[in-house]
Amino acid sequence: METWRKQPAATRRLPSLEGCCCRFRVQRHWQWQQMIEEPLGVHAFCNQSGLPRFHAIFCPEPGEEEFLGCFETPEAAASAWDARAREAEWPVANFPQDEEESQTLLLDKFTIYRSRGFPYPPSDTAWRQEQLKGLLKVNLTELWRSEEQVDYENSADDLCWSFHPHGFEVSKTRHVSKAGPVLKPSALETFESNAGLMKSLRTCVERCGDPSCSPKTVREECRFHDDSMVFQGGGSWIANFPALVAAALFRRFAPGGVVYDPCAGWGGRLLGARLGGVKKYIACEPSAQTFDGLQEFAQLLAPLDVELHPCGSEDLDLTEQVDMAFTSPPYFNTEWYSDEQTQSHIRFPTVEKWRAGFLQPTLSKMAAAVRPGGHLLLSVTKRRSHRRAGLDLEADVQQMVSELGLVQEPTLRMQRAGSADARPIYVWRKRKT
């Protein structure tokens, strides 16, 4: 089964899930054995009368869904899914099954991953050098769909995560109570949960079309899921800024120049500086583990000159002028990177204190570091949870930077391949006089 590759599914789009009879899933949690035993591709819902119904959902390609119907029994829904899976030449792992077909696909994969442990990206030098070599061949000009939109895929993520295995232990914040933060499960926690791992293996086959359950797909699914029955996320999707987008931006605004990144994070913009032909990359990173990973990463990226500072950006005063300042700042306490006191959301624990103690000085120092005629770029998006807490990051940064006297230029957009969601990148230019 390891060498099996799914044949392209026949082009067929069935009715959308929107507007169908059911409103919410009935069963919230499964035991891990049920992750094997319940029919693959079948989801329990409840209609308006409260009677359970069962949807058959087939995913011919990652990110695509075909709604095969709403049924009274899971067996009927499974039969519909089974027929569609066979049409697409998928192996069938669950009911109904042929005796000659494998009945233990998921359990076998479960046993393999339990024995091997979490599927971290490779960390050997030869693999890293090969990854970098391939990325350096990418034509950055072709990423631009228009003057104001750049398309991307996260093809460089594995190289970045190779230097930050602790990133798979980081959690998103569900909410903060008086007793402290309530966190979503990290990718590692989902993997270590029997139900979480089995659910991730199921969706490797079902949602991602990868019945081989490759290490890359498994770790991505573990980042996406928790151990509940709800298949639309629930885990800590810790994001890294797309290195190729950063490279395209550096090539456009600071070719061969000096750039400053006040929030280095997982290294997407560091790698982007190398790919984009930057001469020198200066950055801050307050997390000790992440700082160490970035230092190791920098050794791979010669001849790029890298200057890293182990502190928060609110505390760094650059003496060197830069051609471009660019970052994606932390979203207050959305991602709980560590418990270190250097973390901005710990040092400044309320929205008001964070805005005044971290965001305002960081933006001011970015603007001060940019040479006349240079550019300041920020990647920020709106978050509903922030607005409820009184923080509108998009509005805040636009107001703060404009008050610093910079001239705002047309907003750029970056859009992931296959997604309709284009995220803004705000651009300002520093006056020459």
N, C-alpha and C positions, 0 to 999 in steps of 0.2 A: 504493500500500500504506500510505502514511502516514495516510490517512484511514479505513482499514479498522477496524471494531470487531467483535469476536467476539460472536456471538449467544449468549444464555445456553445453557449445556450442558443437555441433558436430564438429569433427576434419575436418577442410576444409580450405585450404589455396588457395586463389584466386590470380590472377596475382598481382605482386607488383605495387605500384604507380609509381615506377621509370620507365621511358621510355614511359609513357602513353602520350596521345595527347596534354595535356594541360600544360601550363608553369606557369601561375600565376592566382591568384584569382582575379575576376573582382571587386566584391563589397567589399570595405574595412571596411565600418561601417554599422551597423544596429541600428535602433531604438529598444528599449527594447521590444516593442510589437512584432516586427518581430522575436525576439528570440523565441517567442512562436509560431507565425503563420507560419514561414517558415518551410518546412518539416524537421524533425529530420533526421540526417544522410546524408543530401544533401548539397553539397558545390558547389558554382558557380565558374567556371574557364573560361579562355579564351584560345582558341587554336591559332595556328599561323595565321589563317585568321582573327582573331579578333572577331569571332562570339562566343557568350557565349555558354558554354556547362555546364553540370551538372553531377557531380560525386556522386555516391552512395557509401558511405564508412561505413562499419560496424565494430565495435570493439568488438569481442567476449570476450576478456579478456583485462585487463589493459595493455597498451603498444603494443597490437596487432591490426592490421588493415586488413580488407578484402576489396579489391577493387571490387565492384559489377558491375561496368560498367560506361561508359560515355554516357550521354543521351542529347537529344535536349531540353527537357523540365524538369522542376523540378518535375512535377507530375510523369513522367516516372521514374525518379531516385528515387522518394519517394516510388513508388510501388515496386521497386526492394528491397529497404531497408526494407519496410514493410514485404515483403514475407520472407526475411531472419530473421527478428526479430521474426516473429511468429514461424518460424521453431525452433528458439532457446528458444521459450516460454518466450519472453520478453513482458512486457506490452507495448502497442502502444500509445504514447502520442500525435502524430501529424498525419497529412494527410498521407494516407487515414485512416479513423477511422470507427470502428463499433459504432453504437449508444449506445450500452450497455457498451462500454468501457469508461473509464474516459477520458474526453476531457480537463480536467483542471489540470493534474498532475503537470506540471511545474508551473502554476499560483498558485496552492495551496501551493507548496513548497516555492515559492517566497513570498507569503503572510506570511507563518509561519516564515521564516527567517527575514523578515522585522520587524515582531513583536517581535522576540526574540533577534535580534542583532547578532553581529559577533559570530560565534561558537568557542569561545576560549576553549582550553583543560580544563578539571576540575582542580580546585586548592585546593580542600579539602584534609585534611591530610590523611584520610582513603584511598582515591583513590591513592594518591601519594605513600603511603606505600605498597599498593597492587601491583602497577606497579613495584616498586623496588624489591619486593619479587619475582615476576615472572622473572625479568631480572637476579637476582642472581642465578636462576636455569639453565641458559643457559650454555651449555658445550662449553667453548671457544676453546677447542682443535678441535672440529668439524668444526669450522669456517675456518680452514686452509685447502685450497684445495691442496696446496703443500707447500714446505718450503718457497716459495717466493710469494705466493698469498693467500689472505684472502678474503672470500666472506662475504657479509653482507646484512642486510635489516635495514631500519631506524625504527626499532621497538621501540627504546627508545626515539624517537624524541618528542613525546607528553609529556613525563615526563619533558624533558628539557624545552620545550616551556611553560609548566605550570608555570614556574618561571619567564618567560620572555614574558608576553603578549604584551609588547611594540615591540617585534620583528616583529609582523605582521604589524607594521607601518613603517618598514625600507624599503628603496627603493634601487634598483640597479641604477647605473648611466648609462644613455643612452649615453651622451657625455657631455663634459664641454666646455661651450662657454665663451666669454669674460664677459658676464653678470652673469656667475655662472653655476652650474651644472644643466643639464636637466635630470630629473629623470624619470624612469619608474614608473608606479603606484605600490604602496604597496598592499599587500593582503587586508588590510582594505579599501583602496581607491577603489579597484576593487569591493569589497563587497558593498560598499556604492553607487556605480554607478548602476543604474537600469540595464543597458545593461550588465555591468560586472557581476553582480550577476546572471542574467538570463542565460548568456553564461556559467557561471560556473555550474549552475544547469543542463543545457543541456548536458554538457560534463560529469557530474556525471553519467548520464544515458548512454550517447553515447560512451564516451571514456573509462570510468571506470567501466561500467557494474554495477552501483549502483543506481537503480531507486528509492531507499528509500532516496537518497541524504543525507546520514548520515553526522553529523557534521564534522567528520574527513575528509571525502572525499571533502566536500564543502570547508573547509579551505585550503586544499591542492590545489584544483582547483583555488581558488581565488589567491593563491600565484603564480600560473602558468600563469594566463591569464591577459589580459587587456580587454578593452571594444570594440576592433575591431572585424571584422568578421573573421580574420585569427585565426585559431584554434590551431596553433602550438606555443603556448607560447605568449610572449609579456609583461608579468608581471615581478615582482621582486621575483625570486625564491631564497630566502635567505636560505642558506644552514647551517646546523649544522654538525660538524664532527661526524661521526657515533660512538656512545659510545661503541658498541661492538667491533669495530675495535680497538679503543683505548685500551679497556680492554685486547684484545688478544695481542697487542703490549706490554703493560705494563707487562702482565704475562710472556712474552717471554724475555724482556730485563731488567726488574727491579722488579722481584717478591719480595714482602715484603719490597721494597726499598723506596727511596725518589726521587720524580720526580719534574721537573720544567717545567711549561708551560707559556711562556712569553705572550701569547695572548689567554686568557681563553675563550673569546667569549661567546657562548650560553650554555656552560656547557657540551658539549659532552665528552671532555677529563676529566673533573672533575668527571662525572658519571663513565666514563671508569676506572678511578683510583680506585673507590670503587669496581666496578665489577671485576677488575683485581687483587685485593688483595694488592694494594699499601699501604704502611704505612703512607706516608705523601705526600701531593700534595701542591706545591707552585706555585702561578700564579700571573700575572698582569692583570688588566682590567681597562682601563682609562675611560670608559663610566659609569657615575654615576648610571643610572638606571640598567644597566646590572650588575654592581658591587653589587648593593643591591640584585638583584635576585640571584646572585651566593652565597652571604652570607646566604640567606634564604635556598638555595638548600643545602649548606654545612651542615646545621643542620639536614637534613634528612639522611646524608650519614655516620653517626657514625658507626664504630669506626675510620673512615678515619680522620686523622689529616689534616686540611685544613688551609693554610696560604695565604690569599689574600692581594694583594697590589693595592691600588687605583691610579695607575699611569701607564704611558707608559713603556714598557719594555726597551726602550732606556735609561731610567733614573734609573733603579734598578740595584744595585750592590749586588749580593748575597754573604753573608759571609759563608753560609753553602754549602758544596759540595753535589752534587746530583748524583744518579746512572744513571739517564737518563733525558735528556732535549728533549722535544718533542712539536711541535706546527704546526699549519697551519696558516701562517702569513696572514694578510690582503693583498688583491690584489690591493694595492695602493688605488685608489678611486672607485673601482668597486662597492662596497657596501657603501652607505652613511648612516653609523650607527647613526650619530647624528651631530649636529652643534657645539659640544663642541670643544674648542681649544686644548684639550688633544688628539683629534683624529689625528693619524699620517698623514693622507692625508691633513688635514687642517694646522697642524703645519709645515708640509713640503710639500708645494703645487705643486711642480714640480717633475717629475721623478728623476731628478738629486739630488734635495734636499732630497727627500724621501729615495733614495738609500743610500745617505751619512749620513743623520740624523737619520733614523730609522732602515733600514735593516742591514747596516753594524754594528752599535753598538749592535743591538739585537743579531745578530749571534755571535759576539765576546764575549758578556756576557754569552750567552748560553754555549759556548765552555769553558769559564773560570770556569763556575760553575760545569761542569761535572768532576767527579773524574777520575783519571787515570784508564783506562780499561773500563770506562763507555761509554755510547752511546748518540749520538745526532741524532734525527730523524726530518725530515721535510716533510710535505705533501704540495707539490706545483705542479701546472700544468701550461701549456702554455695558454695564452690568446691572441687571434688575436688582440684585441684592444690595449693590452699592447705593442705588438711588433710594432704596428704602432706608438705608443708614445715613442718608444725607450727603452722599458723595456722587458727583457726576464727573467722572474723570475726564471725559472728552471736553466738556464745557470748562472745567477748571484749568486744564493745560492751555486751552486756546486763550482764555482770558489772561492767565499768568504770563505766557510768552509774549502776547501782544502788548501787555503793559511794560515789558522790558524793552520795547522799541523796535522789535524785529518786524519785518514785513512778511505777512502771510502770502504764500504762493498757492497755486492750485493743489488741492488734496489728491494724493495718489491712492490707488487701491491695489490690494493684493488678493488674489483669488485662487483657492486651491482647486486643482484639476478635479472636475466632477462635482464641484460644489457651487451652489448659487449664492453663497455668502461671500461678499467681497469686503474685506476689512480695510479701514482707512489708515493711511499714513500721512500725518500732517507735516507740512513743509513750511519753514520760515527762512528768510534770508536776512543776514545782518547788513545794515546800511554801510556804505563805504565811507560816509562822512559823518 
